[in-house]
Amino acid sequence: MTAPWRLWRHTIRVRLALLCAAAFFLAGAVLVAVMYFSMRAALDRQVTGRASATEHRPTSATTEPGSQQAAHQAQKALLAQFERDRDDTLNTMLVASLVALGAVGVMAGGFGWILAGRALHPLQRIAATARRVADRSLHERIALDGPHDEIKDLADTFDAMLDRLDRSFDSQQRFVANASHELRTPLTINRTLIEVALEDSQASEALRQLGGTLLAVNQRHERLIDGLLTLASSEQGIADAIPLDLADIARHISTESQAAANAAGIEIHADDLRSAPVVGDPVLLERLMQNLADNAIRYNLPARGEITMITGIVDDRAHLTVDNTGPPVPPYEVPGLFEPFRRLRTTERLADSATACSPGRGAGLGLSIVRRIAERHGGRVELLDAPGGRGLLARIVLSPA
């Protein structure tokens, strides 16, 4: 359960409203104090004047001593009455002033809240635009209208920064696309020449072995280029986000990976695929799941291994879990697995040829691509020990649709 104090957002608007109310209370308290002491001095002068007038009032010469004493007691009583009236007046004024100060202070806080909201509305617009830009693309601008004040300068500076970032990312994307095209072309030509040479019936066995090795190297380079292209494109944001279900993608990937799993002697369990709706890029999410399936096949037992895929909604978040029965992974090696070109240092893994079904596999980019895609969809990826201490459990948590 959320603590009550965590429900209060300590925003700038709240601080400005509190500062406005505090400033009013401070100024009002000073004003009340000045009025109180000024009125007290004025009333003291009135009491002193009345007391003097009463004491100098002429009395009859034939007045008896007892009558003089009674008159003196009456003067003292009258002076005491003046003092009580003065104190009552001051207390009444003080109480009324404090009540009025409290009521008007609360109103000042409310007006401060309203005025702070109007003053901070451009900042809220800037923050909303920044969030949309971070989640979608860099093409949107704030274009704030109004007087040329500090907030307008901030918005213009932010727009200028977005312009530079937009040009930089566009240039990077064009470079990656051109570089990948330029690199793919000679690799495609090499693969074609090698395949033509191997189809020659007069080719010797040594030549065929060399050709097979060159084809494997060429294929690895093609997967590396495709993986780098996917890794770079996953940083550009989600261009085609649509509603989809992780269960459907997991079911498709389990079917596509069945041949590689059978070749490796691994059984895929995809019976617990409950609905997990999300909004995202189907191509990137399919690549994410394919990489997880490939890693689960590759880093598994040499025979009689198992892979389990589970999808569903947990705590209002879409979950995807892929675990295998491979060798245990030391906890200190887990963080490094997300770095590009980092692979698990273990000898208990299947041959690449048995599971080479995904671009980017075998180059140490699989989990890097998985993490980038998950982050682009506002989620995260976790690597944990599988139940029973066998293998590694990969859990993807995404925002639901």
C-alpha positions as CSV (number, residue, x, y, z in Angstrom):
1,M,0.0,0.0,0.0
2,T,1.3,3.4,-0.9
3,A,2.2,5.6,2.0
4,P,0.0,8.7,2.4
5,W,3.0,11.1,2.1
6,R,4.0,9.6,-1.2
7,L,0.7,10.6,-2.7
8,W,1.7,14.3,-2.3
9,R,3.6,15.5,-5.3
10,H,6.2,18.1,-4.3
11,T,6.0,20.1,-7.6
12,I,7.1,23.6,-8.5
13,R,3.5,24.6,-8.6
14,V,3.0,23.4,-5.0
15,R,6.1,25.2,-3.8
16,L,5.0,28.4,-5.5
17,A,1.6,28.2,-3.9
18,L,3.1,27.5,-0.5
19,L,5.6,30.4,-0.9
20,C,2.8,32.7,-1.9
21,A,0.7,31.7,1.1
22,A,3.7,31.9,3.4
23,A,4.7,35.4,2.1
24,F,1.1,36.6,2.7
25,F,1.0,35.1,6.2
26,L,4.3,36.8,7.0
27,A,3.3,40.2,5.7
28,G,-0.1,39.8,7.4
29,A,1.5,38.9,10.7
30,V,3.7,42.0,10.5
31,L,0.7,44.1,9.7
32,V,-1.4,42.7,12.6
33,A,1.5,43.2,15.0
34,V,1.9,46.9,13.8
35,M,-1.8,47.5,14.1
36,Y,-2.0,45.8,17.5
37,F,0.8,47.9,19.1
38,S,-0.4,51.1,17.4
39,M,-3.9,50.7,18.8
40,R,-2.6,49.6,22.2
41,A,-0.5,52.9,22.4
42,A,-3.5,54.9,21.3
43,L,-5.8,53.3,23.8
44,D,-3.2,53.7,26.5
45,R,-3.1,57.4,25.8
46,Q,-6.9,57.6,26.0
47,V,-6.9,55.7,29.4
48,T,-4.2,58.0,30.7
49,G,-6.1,61.1,29.6
50,R,-9.3,59.9,31.2
51,A,-7.5,59.0,34.4
52,S,-5.9,62.4,34.6
53,A,-9.3,64.1,34.0
54,T,-10.9,62.1,36.7
55,E,-8.2,62.8,39.2
56,H,-8.3,66.6,38.7
57,R,-12.1,66.8,38.8
58,P,-12.9,69.6,41.5
59,T,-14.6,68.4,44.7
60,S,-16.7,70.4,47.2
61,A,-15.0,72.0,50.2
62,T,-17.7,70.7,52.5
63,T,-17.2,67.2,51.4
64,E,-16.5,64.9,54.3
65,P,-13.5,62.6,54.5
66,G,-15.6,59.5,53.9
67,S,-17.0,61.0,50.8
68,Q,-13.5,61.7,49.5
69,Q,-12.5,58.2,50.1
70,A,-15.5,56.9,48.2
71,A,-14.8,59.2,45.4
72,H,-11.2,58.0,45.2
73,Q,-12.4,54.3,45.1
74,A,-14.8,55.3,42.3
75,Q,-12.0,56.8,40.3
76,K,-9.9,53.6,40.7
77,A,-12.8,51.5,39.7
78,L,-13.4,53.7,36.7
79,L,-9.7,53.5,35.7
80,A,-9.8,49.7,36.0
81,Q,-12.9,49.6,33.8
82,F,-11.1,51.7,31.2
83,E,-8.2,49.2,31.3
84,R,-10.5,46.2,30.9
85,D,-12.3,47.9,28.0
86,R,-8.9,48.5,26.4
87,D,-7.8,44.9,26.8
88,D,-11.1,43.6,25.5
89,T,-10.9,45.9,22.5
90,L,-7.3,44.7,21.8
91,N,-8.1,41.1,22.2
92,T,-11.2,41.3,20.0
93,M,-9.2,43.1,17.3
94,L,-6.3,40.5,17.6
95,V,-8.7,37.5,17.3
96,A,-10.6,39.1,14.4
97,S,-7.3,40.0,12.7
98,L,-5.9,36.5,13.1
99,V,-9.1,34.8,11.8
100,A,-9.2,37.1,8.9
101,L,-5.5,36.5,8.2
102,G,-6.0,32.8,8.2
103,A,-9.0,32.9,5.9
104,V,-7.4,35.3,3.5
105,G,-4.1,33.4,3.7
106,V,-5.9,30.2,2.6
107,M,-7.5,32.2,-0.3
108,A,-4.0,33.6,-1.1
109,G,-2.7,30.0,-1.3
110,G,-5.5,29.1,-3.7
111,F,-5.0,32.1,-5.9
112,G,-1.2,31.3,-5.8
113,W,-2.0,27.8,-7.0
114,I,-4.1,29.1,-9.9
115,L,-1.6,31.8,-10.9
116,A,1.3,29.3,-10.6
117,G,-0.6,26.9,-12.8
118,R,-1.0,29.6,-15.5
119,A,2.6,30.7,-15.2
120,L,3.9,27.2,-15.4
121,H,1.6,26.1,-18.2
122,P,4.3,26.7,-20.9
123,L,6.7,24.5,-18.9
124,Q,4.1,21.8,-18.8
125,R,3.8,22.1,-22.5
126,I,7.6,21.8,-22.9
127,A,7.6,18.7,-20.6
128,A,4.8,17.1,-22.5
129,T,6.5,17.7,-25.9
130,A,9.8,16.3,-24.5
131,R,8.0,13.1,-23.4
132,R,6.4,12.7,-26.8
133,V,9.7,13.3,-28.5
134,A,11.4,10.8,-26.3
135,D,8.8,8.1,-26.9
136,R,8.1,8.7,-30.6
137,S,10.3,10.8,-32.9
138,L,12.4,14.0,-33.0
139,H,10.3,15.7,-35.6
140,E,7.9,17.5,-33.2
141,R,8.6,21.0,-32.0
142,I,7.3,23.1,-29.1
143,A,6.9,26.3,-31.2
144,L,5.8,28.3,-28.0
145,D,4.0,31.6,-28.6
146,G,3.9,34.5,-26.2
147,P,6.2,37.2,-24.9
148,H,10.0,36.8,-25.2
149,D,10.6,35.9,-21.5
150,E,12.7,33.2,-19.9
151,I,10.3,30.4,-20.7
152,K,10.1,31.4,-24.4
153,D,13.9,31.4,-24.5
154,L,13.9,27.9,-22.9
155,A,11.4,26.6,-25.5
156,D,13.4,28.1,-28.4
157,T,16.6,26.6,-27.0
158,F,14.9,23.2,-26.7
159,D,13.6,23.4,-30.3
160,A,17.1,24.3,-31.5
161,M,18.5,21.3,-29.7
162,L,15.8,19.1,-31.2
163,D,16.7,20.4,-34.7
164,R,20.4,19.4,-34.1
165,L,19.4,16.0,-32.7
166,D,17.0,15.3,-35.5
167,R,19.6,16.1,-38.1
168,S,22.2,14.0,-36.3
169,F,19.9,11.0,-36.0
170,D,18.8,11.3,-39.6
171,S,22.5,11.4,-40.7
172,Q,23.3,8.4,-38.5
173,Q,20.4,6.4,-39.9
174,R,21.3,7.2,-43.5
175,F,24.9,6.3,-42.7
176,V,23.9,3.0,-41.2
177,A,21.6,2.2,-44.1
178,N,24.2,3.2,-46.7
179,A,27.0,1.3,-44.9
180,S,24.9,-1.8,-44.5
181,H,24.0,-1.7,-48.2
182,E,27.6,-1.2,-49.2
183,L,28.8,-4.0,-47.0
184,R,26.0,-6.4,-48.0
185,T,26.7,-6.1,-51.7
186,P,30.3,-7.6,-51.6
187,L,29.2,-10.2,-49.1
188,T,26.4,-11.2,-51.4
189,I,28.7,-11.4,-54.4
190,N,31.2,-13.5,-52.4
191,R,28.5,-15.9,-51.3
192,T,27.3,-16.3,-54.9
193,L,30.8,-16.9,-56.2
194,I,31.5,-19.4,-53.5
195,E,28.2,-21.3,-54.1
196,V,28.9,-21.3,-57.9
197,A,32.4,-22.7,-57.3
198,L,31.1,-25.4,-55.0
199,E,28.5,-26.5,-57.6
200,D,31.4,-27.3,-60.0
201,S,31.5,-31.1,-60.3
202,Q,35.3,-31.0,-60.8
203,A,35.9,-29.2,-57.5
204,S,38.3,-31.1,-55.3
205,E,37.4,-32.1,-51.7
206,A,39.9,-29.6,-50.3
207,L,38.3,-26.9,-52.4
208,R,34.8,-27.9,-51.1
209,Q,36.0,-27.8,-47.5
210,L,37.5,-24.3,-48.1
211,G,34.3,-23.2,-49.7
212,G,32.2,-24.4,-46.8
213,T,34.5,-22.6,-44.4
214,L,34.3,-19.4,-46.4
215,L,30.5,-19.7,-46.7
216,A,30.3,-20.0,-42.9
217,V,32.5,-16.9,-42.4
218,N,30.5,-15.0,-45.0
219,Q,27.2,-15.9,-43.3
220,R,28.6,-14.8,-40.0
221,H,29.5,-11.5,-41.4
222,E,26.0,-11.1,-42.9
223,R,24.4,-11.9,-39.6
224,L,26.7,-9.4,-37.9
225,I,25.8,-6.6,-40.3
226,D,22.1,-7.4,-39.9
227,G,22.5,-7.3,-36.1
228,L,24.2,-4.0,-36.2
229,L,21.6,-2.6,-38.4
230,T,18.8,-3.8,-36.1
231,L,20.7,-2.5,-33.1
232,A,21.0,1.0,-34.7
233,S,17.4,1.1,-35.9
234,S,16.1,0.1,-32.4
235,E,17.6,3.4,-31.1
236,Q,15.5,5.5,-33.5
237,G,12.2,5.0,-31.7
238,I,9.1,3.1,-32.6
239,A,7.8,4.3,-36.0
240,D,4.9,1.8,-36.5
241,A,3.4,1.1,-33.1
242,I,0.2,-1.0,-33.3
243,P,-1.8,-3.1,-30.8
244,L,-0.6,-6.7,-30.7
245,D,-0.4,-9.6,-28.3
246,L,2.9,-11.1,-27.1
247,A,1.2,-14.5,-26.9
248,D,0.7,-14.5,-30.7
249,I,4.3,-13.6,-31.3
250,A,5.6,-16.2,-28.9
251,R,3.4,-18.8,-30.5
252,H,4.7,-17.9,-34.0
253,I,8.4,-17.9,-32.8
254,S,8.0,-21.2,-31.1
255,T,6.7,-22.7,-34.3
256,E,9.5,-21.1,-36.4
257,S,12.2,-22.3,-34.0
258,Q,10.9,-25.8,-33.8
259,A,13.2,-27.1,-36.6
260,A,16.3,-25.7,-35.0
261,A,15.2,-27.1,-31.6
262,N,14.6,-30.5,-33.0
263,A,18.0,-30.5,-34.7
264,A,19.5,-29.7,-31.3
265,G,17.4,-32.3,-29.4
266,I,15.5,-29.6,-27.5
267,E,11.8,-29.6,-26.7
268,I,10.0,-26.2,-26.7
269,H,7.0,-25.9,-24.3
270,A,4.6,-23.1,-25.3
271,D,1.5,-24.2,-23.6
272,D,1.1,-21.4,-21.0
273,L,0.8,-18.5,-23.5
274,R,-1.9,-16.2,-22.0
275,S,-3.0,-13.0,-23.6
276,A,-0.5,-10.1,-23.0
277,P,-1.6,-7.1,-25.1
278,V,0.9,-4.4,-25.8
279,V,1.4,-1.5,-28.2
280,G,4.6,-1.7,-30.2
281,D,6.5,-2.5,-33.4
282,P,5.7,-6.0,-34.5
283,V,9.0,-6.4,-36.4
284,L,11.1,-5.4,-33.4
285,L,9.1,-7.4,-30.9
286,E,9.4,-10.5,-33.2
287,R,13.2,-10.0,-33.4
288,L,13.3,-9.7,-29.6
289,M,11.5,-12.9,-29.1
290,Q,13.5,-14.7,-31.8
291,N,16.8,-13.7,-30.2
292,L,15.6,-15.0,-26.8
293,A,14.5,-18.3,-28.4
294,D,17.9,-18.6,-30.3
295,N,19.9,-18.0,-27.1
296,A,17.7,-20.5,-25.2
297,I,18.4,-23.1,-27.9
298,R,22.1,-22.3,-28.2
299,Y,22.9,-22.2,-24.5
300,N,21.2,-25.3,-23.5
301,L,22.0,-28.9,-22.7
302,P,23.7,-30.8,-25.6
303,A,20.7,-33.2,-25.6
304,R,17.3,-33.5,-24.0
305,G,17.1,-29.9,-23.2
306,E,13.9,-27.9,-22.7
307,I,12.7,-24.4,-23.3
308,T,9.6,-22.9,-21.7
309,M,7.8,-19.8,-23.0
310,I,5.2,-18.0,-20.8
311,T,3.2,-14.9,-21.5
312,G,0.6,-13.0,-19.4
313,I,-0.3,-9.9,-17.4
314,V,1.3,-9.5,-14.0
315,D,0.7,-6.4,-11.9
316,D,-0.9,-4.6,-14.9
317,R,2.3,-5.2,-17.0
318,A,2.7,-7.5,-19.9
319,H,5.3,-10.3,-19.1
320,L,7.2,-12.6,-21.4
321,T,9.4,-15.3,-19.8
322,V,11.8,-17.6,-21.7
323,D,13.9,-20.1,-19.7
324,N,15.9,-23.1,-20.6
325,T,17.7,-26.1,-19.0
326,G,21.2,-24.9,-19.9
327,P,24.2,-24.6,-17.6
328,P,24.0,-22.2,-14.7
329,V,25.2,-18.6,-15.2
330,P,27.4,-16.9,-12.5
331,P,25.6,-13.8,-11.3
332,Y,28.7,-11.6,-11.9
333,E,28.5,-12.5,-15.7
334,V,24.9,-11.5,-16.1
335,P,25.3,-7.7,-16.5
336,G,28.0,-8.1,-19.1
337,L,25.7,-10.2,-21.3
338,F,23.8,-7.1,-22.3
339,E,26.9,-5.4,-23.7
340,P,27.5,-5.7,-27.5
341,F,29.9,-8.5,-28.6
342,R,29.8,-10.1,-25.2
343,R,29.0,-13.8,-25.1
344,L,28.6,-16.3,-22.3
345,R,31.9,-17.9,-21.4
346,T,30.9,-21.5,-21.3
347,T,31.8,-24.6,-23.2
348,E,28.4,-26.3,-22.6
349,R,26.6,-24.9,-25.6
350,L,25.4,-26.2,-28.9
351,A,27.1,-25.7,-32.3
352,D,26.2,-22.6,-34.1
353,S,25.3,-24.5,-37.2
354,A,22.4,-26.2,-35.4
355,T,20.7,-23.0,-34.5
356,A,21.8,-20.4,-37.0
357,C,18.4,-19.1,-37.8
358,S,18.5,-15.5,-36.8
359,P,20.4,-12.5,-38.0
360,G,22.8,-11.2,-35.4
361,R,23.2,-14.6,-33.7
362,G,26.6,-15.7,-32.8
363,A,28.0,-12.2,-32.8
364,G,27.3,-11.3,-29.2
365,L,24.4,-8.9,-30.2
366,G,21.4,-10.9,-29.3
367,L,20.8,-9.7,-25.7
368,S,21.9,-6.2,-26.6
369,I,19.2,-6.0,-29.2
370,V,16.7,-7.5,-26.8
371,R,17.5,-4.8,-24.2
372,R,17.3,-1.9,-26.7
373,I,14.0,-3.1,-28.1
374,A,12.5,-3.6,-24.6
375,E,13.6,-0.1,-23.6
376,R,12.2,1.4,-26.8
377,H,8.9,-0.1,-25.8
378,G,9.1,1.4,-22.3
379,G,10.0,-1.9,-20.6
380,R,12.9,-3.7,-19.2
381,V,14.6,-7.1,-19.4
382,E,15.7,-9.2,-16.5
383,L,18.0,-12.2,-16.4
384,L,17.6,-14.6,-13.5
385,D,18.5,-18.1,-12.5
386,A,16.0,-20.6,-13.8
387,P,14.0,-22.6,-11.2
388,G,16.1,-25.5,-9.9
389,G,19.4,-23.8,-10.7
390,R,19.3,-24.9,-14.3
391,G,20.0,-22.4,-17.0
392,L,18.9,-18.8,-17.3
393,L,15.5,-17.2,-17.2
394,A,14.9,-14.1,-19.3
395,R,11.9,-12.0,-18.4
396,I,10.6,-9.1,-20.5
397,V,8.2,-6.6,-18.8
398,L,6.4,-4.2,-21.1
399,S,3.6,-1.6,-20.6
400,P,0.2,-3.1,-21.6
401,A,-2.0,-1.8,-24.4
